Amino acid sequence: MALGHRTRAVIGSITAAVAFGALLTGCSASSDETAEAAEQVQVDPELRALLPGELLAESTRITVGTESGYPPFEYTNEAGRIVGFEIDLFDAASDRLGLKYTFSDMPFDSLVPELYASNVDVVAAAMSDTPERQIDSDFVNYYNDSDAIMVPAGNPEGIKTLADLCGRPVAVLGESTQADALAALNSAECQADPVTVLEFGSDAEALAQVEAGKADAELTQWSTGRYNAKQIGSGDVFEVANTELLNPTPLGFRFLKGDVELVRAYQAAVQSIIDDGTYAKILAKHDLSVGALETATVNSQAASQ
């Protein structure tokens, strides 16, 4: 249970079913793959003191909502553990705070309702920080990303830009900012010849529609698209079609609006691991240095001095 009021599997085959509902526990981390980075992160008593009082007991755990089918941010390794860039990062920040947590793995479209219901304390699922989402949530930003148009290798339809999607079936993860981008496209450039938007419960399901020929493309985050293009098959099944930056946006851990102490504690912890080089090591491990931040922000705003 979440406390008080706060309280994505490497795709061996993209048509494989994704298992949801697993609970994984960590003292922050619970994966051998994160140990190398995590063992260098020591508790900072001054940062730990930023936590709400009810989280300072040694036995206390927070609950973290995620969806483990979204590499390289979150995925399940061969041992059945949730790993990935965002997991390593959350591990390191939590270790700096000396805070334990439990993962709750669920469908992407369940994450925010579970946060609002106080069944999870924070969402770590490569969520884009947008002004609309900031109305009732606060984000601790940790990375900059953009969008990718995923197509079959060889790009048989010659798709390069968002406007090239007009009149085509395009798959997307439901409740995502990419789904919002397609809706906006249909209200503008594609108004006369709209995209047929096919929404799915996971990124893997959406991408499978492209492989099956049921969609001409999938719109996803650039880091995930690049990862899947390299990892699925022998790197000859999919490719990222766009060469220009699409919809750049920061990503962040998502908290309930008003959870000020927990938000500020994680912002300070992320900034601390940026400053001591841990963040750069985690980025390099996952080949994600291109999107690095120099400052951990809340809702894209630096902390006041």
N, C-alpha and C positions, 0 to 999 in steps of 0.2 A: 504494500500500500504506500501511496505517496504521503508525505508528511504535511499536516495542517491543510492549508488552502492551496498549497502548491501541488502542492502535492499534491541495409539493403543486403549469396553463395557465389563463389567464383562460378561463372556460367559455363559449365562443361558442355551443356546443351541448353540453348535458350528456350527450348520447348519443355524442359523439365519443370515439374511443379515446384513452387517455392513453399517451403514449410514455414508456417507462421505460428506465433504464440509461444515460442520457446522463451524460457527465462534463463539468462546467463548472469552469473554473479561475479563481481570483481572487487578487489581491494584497489580500487580503480581497475587495473588491468586484470584479465584472466587468460591471457594468451601468451604462449612462449614467443610468438613472433613480435610481441611488443616489449619483451623483457629487456632487450638491449637498450632501447631508448628509455624505458621507464626506470631502470635501475639507477640511472644517473640523475633522476629527479628527486630531490629531497624536499621534505615538508618545510615550508617557510612559516614560522610561527606568526609573523606579522600579517601575512596573507590569510592564514587560517583564522585569525581573530576577526576577519571581515565577515565570516560566515554568520548566519543567524544563530542565536544561542541554542536553539533546539537541535542544531546539527553538530554541535561540538562534542557530544558524547561519543566515545570510542565505538559503541555498538550501532550507531546510527548509520543508515544507508538511505540514499535517495534513489528514486526509480527513474531510469532513462529510457524513453521510448525511441525505437529505431526500426528500420525496415531493411533487412539484411540481404537485399537483392540489388544493390546499387554500387557496384565496384567503380572506381577504386576507393570510394568513401566508406562503404560498409558492405561486407560480403562474408559468406561462411566458408571457412577453409576445409580441407579434407578431414580434419579432426572434429569438425562440427562446431568450431568456435567462430564467433563473429570477430572479424578483423578488418583492417583497412586504415586509410589515412585519418579519417575523422575519429575512428576508435582510438588509434594511437595518440591523437591529439587530446581527446577527452581524457584518456588515461593519464597523460602527462600533467594536464591542468589539475585533475583531481588529486594526483599524487602530491603536487605542490601544495594543495590545500589540506592534504591528509584526510580526504573525504572518500568513503566507500560508497559503492552504488551497485544496483542490480539492473541489468538490461531487460527490457520487455520488448520482444520482437513481434511486430504486428504489421498488417497492411498499411501502406502509406496513407490512405485516406482515413484511417482510424487514428492517426497520431495526434492531430490537432484536437478532435473531440475528446480524446483521452487526457490531453493536457488541460482542456477547459473543465473536464470533470474532476480534475485533481487526482487522477489515477496515475499520472506520471508527473515528475517535477520538472523535466526538461526534455526536449526533443533534439536528438542528434541524428539527422537524416539528410544532410546536404541541402538544407532548406534555404531558399533564396530570401534575402531580407528586402522586402518591398514596403513602400509607404502604406499600402493597404493592410499588410500584415502587422505593421507597427501600431495600428489602432488599438489592438487588444493583446499584443505580444511585444516582448523585448528580445532583441537579438544580440548576442555577443559574436561579433564578426571575426572570422578566422581565415578567410580565403576569398579571392576574386575569381569568378568563373563566367562563362558565357554559354551560348547555345550551339548545338551541333545538329546538322541535318544528316541523318544516317540513311544511306542508300546501299543497294547491292554493290559488291565490288565491280569496278568497271563503269559504274554510274550509267546504266543503259538508257535512262531517260534524260540524261544531261542536266540534271538539277544542280544549280549552283547557289541560288538565292532564295529567300523566303517567298518572293513573288513567283518563283518557278513552281511553288506548291499549289497555286490557284488551280482549281478544278480537279485536284488529285485526292485520292484517299491517303491520309497521313495518320499514323498511329502516334499515341502520346500517353504518358502516365497521367491518369486522372487526378484532378485537384492540384496540378503542378503549375508553375509559372509558364511552362512551355504550352500547356493547354490554354492558358490565358492569352499567350502570344498568338496562337492560332485563331482564337476568337477575335482578337483585335485585328488580325490580318483579314478575316472575313468581313469586318466592318469597314475596311479601307481598301487596300490594293485588290483584294479578291472578292469585293462585294458583288460584281457582276458574274463571277465564276468561282463560287466559294470552294474552299477546301472541305472535303468530307472528313470531319474529325472523328477518329476512332479512339476512344478512351479506354484504358485498361488499368487494372489494379496494381500492376508492377511494370517496371521498365523492361524486364525480360519478356513479359507477355507482349508488350508493344513492339519490341524489336523483332519478335518471332513472326509478326504479321508481315514484315518486310521480307524475311527469309521465305515465307510461304507464298509470297506474291499477292497477298491480300491488301497490302499498302505499298505505295510507291516510295514512301520515306517514313522515317520516324524523327520527331523532334525531341531532343534530350539535352542534357548538359554536356558541354564540350569535353570535360575531363572524362566523363563516363563513356561518351561516344568514342573518344580516342582509345580508351582502354579496351572497349569491346572490339573495335576494329583491329587491334593488335592481338587480342587474346583468343577470339572465337575462331575455331578451325585452325588454320595455319596463317591467320592474318589475311586470308583471301576470300572471306565471306562478305564482309561489309567494308565500307569506307565512309569517311566524313566528307561530305560534298562541298561544304562551304569553305572558302579561304578567307573571307572577311569576318570580323568580329560581329556576333549577333547578340543583342540584348545583354551586354555585360552587367553583372550584378554581384554584390557581395553575398557570401553564404555565412550562416551563423547558427550557433546553438540557440534554440528558441525556448523562451521562458514565458510564464504568464505575466501580463502587465502588472506592475506593482510589486513584483518579487525582487525589490531593489537590492537587498543585501546579497542574495544569491547571485544576482546578475553582476553586481560590482565585484564580488569575490572571483567569479570566473573570468571577468574581464582582466582583473589584475593578475590572475594566474596565467592566462594566455599571454599577456604582455611580458610576464616574467620569463616564460619559456622562449618567447621571441628574443628577449634581451640576452639570455644566456646561451643561445645557439641551438637549443633542443629542437625548436620549431624548424629551423633550417635542415637539421638532420632528418627529421620526420618527413619533410617535404621531399628531400633528395631520395629517401628510401622508396617513396611512391612515385618518383619522377613527376612531381607536381610543382617544382620550384617556380614555374612561370607565373603562377597566381599568388605568389607570396604577398603578405601584408607586412608593413613595417610597424603598424600600430594596431593593437586590438581595440576595436571601437564598439560602442553600443548603439545600435540603430544607425550605423555609419557615422556616428559622431564621437570624436575623441573625448576622453574624460576631461572634465573641467579641472583647471589647475587651482 
